[in-house]
């Protein structure tokens, strides 16, 4: 546990110092202050768990693959980890529509620069937009991004959380590890949450919502990691969730940032249900018992 606590303190302090530089040195107080600069810095922020873990491993003279979770051997669980976010987003949209003030229905996404055109040209462009094409394009591009560029970005986090930290918690019970990783992972986000990431309106409350979301996501990701004995399914799952999260805006009007989407209450409820299903499957169908025993690598 000491190893896990030490890593968590180091990665959080290093990341928060970088976030302070974003706020005070670069003047980024909102995700909209300078979208390109913020996106670049947020991407760098995602790699701090990987950077810190590697530095610690080098200092301690540990082999980078010593955890055994970096072996690249594709299994069926990878495929499930890739498609499950699609199900989670779809179900969360349905749950989202049940909240007061939320309405389910397709809403054409905003087209950048459209407001600069004449009303006649705006009408022509909007008329050419096919809802089925927009939805299909959003889903396909999200799945492809989740398997490629988003998975790479998510690996920056997953190397730390679901590789190094899981190894550091070896021998601990599954749910103890989930609680530890989920809380650390959630609060690690707090500086960029205060900048409006995921929760632009309710930023302070968003910090605690993010912790709750990470607590709900961790059992799912950790299950895939231990099932496949690999960190890559977690990176794929994480990357695909991030890529598809924006689909909520196509189907839900009303609500708010604490309710809508994967990061809102709708997504948290959905992931809690998925965790319950995984637990039943793990205990009574597959009989692996991954969630009922201590972490083994």
N, C-alpha and C positions, 0 to 999 in steps of 0.2 A: 504493500500500500504506500510506503514511503516514496518509492520510485514514481508511482502514479501521481501523488501529491506534488512532488518536486517538479515533474514535467508540467503539470497543470498550472502551477504558479509561474513557471518560466514562460510558457507560451502565452498566458494571459497578460503578464506584464509587458512582454515584448510587443504583443499585438496592440495593447492599449497605448503604449508609448507611440507607436506608429499612428494610431488613431488621433492621438493628441496633436501630432505633427500635422495631420490632415486638417484638424480644427483650427489650431492656432497658427501654424506655419503656412498652410495653403488656403486658409479661409473657407474651407468646405464645412458649412454648418447644416446644409440641406442636400439631399440627393439631387435636387434640381439646380443648385448653385452653378455647377459646371458639370453637366451630365457625363461628358466624355472623360473628364479628369476624375470625377467620382467613380465611374465604372472601372477605370484603370486602377485606382487606389483600392477599390473594393476587391478587385481580382487579386491584387498583391496581398491584401489582408488574408484572403483564403489560403495562401501558401505558407503562412506563419507556422501552423502546426507541423507541416512537413519540414520546414527550415529548422525549427527548434529541435525537432526529434532527431534529425540528421546530425546537427551540431552536438547534441548530447551523446549520440551514439559514437561519434568520432572522438569526443573527449574521453569517453569511457572505454574506447577501443573495442566497441561492439561491432560485429558484422551487420551491415545494413539489412541483410536478409535473415537475420538471426531469429526473427519472430516466426518465420515459416509461413507468413501470410502474404508474401509477395510473389509466390509461385503463380505463373500465368498458365493455368490449365482450365480451359473453358468447360463448364458443366451446365446442366439443365437449369440449375438455380440462377445462373447468370441471366438467362432468358426471362425467367419469371421476375427477377429483380428489375429488368428493363421494362416489362409491360405492366407490372403492378402499379406504378405511378399513374398510368392512364386510367386504371380502375379507381384509384383513390381520388383523382381529380374529378372524375365523372360522378362518383357517389357524393363527394363533398359539394358539388354543384347542386345536386338534388336536395341534400340536407340544408344547404344554404337557402334554397327557395322556401323552406318551411319557416324560416325566421320572420318575425313581424317586420314589415317594411321592405322585404325583399321580393322581387318578382322575377320569375323564370321566363326567359324568352331570348331569342337571338338578337344581338345588337351589333350592327356593323362597326368594326373598329375604326378609330379616327385615322384619316389619311394625312400624313405630314404635308404641309404646304397647300392643302385644299382650300383653306380660308383666303388664300391670296388670289384665287381664281374668281372669275365672274360667276354669278348665280347659275347662269345657263350651263357653263362648263362643269360646275360642281354637280349639277343634276345629271349631266351625261356620264360623268365618272362614277357617280354613285349607282346609276342604273346598270353600269357594266359589272358591278360587283355581285358575284353569285355567292349566296350564303353557303352553299354546299362546298364550293371551291375554297372559300375562306376557311371553313371549319377543317376540311381535309388537309389543306396546306399547313394550317396551324398544328394539327396533330402529327403529321408526317415530319415537319421541320423540327418539332419538339422532340420526337423520338430519335431522330437522327442526331440532333444536338446533344441529347442526353447520352448517346452512345459514343460521342466523339469529343468535341470541344468542351462541353459542360462536364463530361466525366473526367477530363483532364484537370479542369479547375477544381472539381469536387475532390479529386484525388489529393489535392493540396491539403485539404482538411482531413480526409479519411486516413491518410498516412499517419497522421498524429492520433486522431480519435479512435479509429477502428483497427489500427495496426499496432503502433507503439503503445498506446494506452491500454489496449486490450491485453497485450503481452504483459504489461506491468501489473495487470489485475488477474493474471493467471492464478487459478486456485480459488478465486473468489466465486461466490454464487452468481448465477446469471443475472438475477434481479438486482443484486448489490452493485454489480458492474454497470448495469443499465442506469441505476439511480445516480451513481458517481459520474459516469460519462455524460449523461443527459443534462445534469445541473451545470457541470463545467462547460460543456459545449454551448449551452443556452446563454449563460452569463458572459461567455467569451464574446458573444455578439453585441453586448450592450452599447459600446460606443457608436457603432454604425446604426443601431436601432434608434438611438437618440438623434441621429442625423436624418431619420425618416425612412430608413430601409425597412420595407414590409409594412410598417405602421406609420404612415406619414402624419396622420392626425393625432393619434393617441400614442405618443412616443414613450412616455414613462410607463404606462400600462403595457405598452408593446414589449418592453424589456421582459416583463414577467410572462407575457403570452409566448414570447420566443422560448423561454425556458420550458414552459409547458409543452410547446410543440416539439422541442428537442427531446424531452422526456418521452413523448409518444412515438417519435421516430426511431429512437435508439433501439428498442427491443426488436423492431423490424430489421433494421440494418445489422445489428449484432447477430441476429438469427441467421441471416444470409452469410455473414462472414464465417461463423462457426460451422454452418452446414457445408459450405464450399471449401472451408479452410483457406480462405482467400479474401483479401480486402477489396478486390476489384468489383464484386457485385454491389458492395456498399457505395462505391464511387459511381457506378452506373445508376443505381437507384436514386442517389442524391442528385446527380446531374440531371436525370430525367424529370424528377420532381420539380427542380428549379426551372427547367425548360418549359414544362407544361403548366406551371402555376398560373401564368397570365391568361390561360384559356377561360378562367372564371369570368373575366370581364366581358367575354363574348356572350355570356348567357345569363348573367345576374345584374339587375339594376337595383339600386337602393342598398340598404345595409350599411356597412362600414368596415374599416380595416381590422377591427377586432372580431368581426364575424365572418367576413367574406374570405374565400380562398383557402388554400392549403395552410397558410400561416394563421388563419383565423379560427374561430371556434368550430366552424364547419369542418375544416380539415383535421382539427384535433380530435373531434368526435369520430371521424372516419378512420383515422389511424389507430384510435383506441379499439375500434371494432375489428380492424385488420389484425391487431396484436392478439385479440381474444381468439380469432379464428386460427391464427398461427399456433397459439398455445394448445388449442383443442387438437389440431392436426399433429403437432409435435408429440403430444402425450398419448393420444388414443389411436392415431392412424399410422404415422411413420415410426412411432416407438423409439425415435432417436433420444428423446428426453433431454434435448439441448437446453430447454428453458427451465428444467427442473433440477439441474445439477450444476456443479462447479465448472468454471471455464477450463477446457482442455485444448491444447494446441498440438 
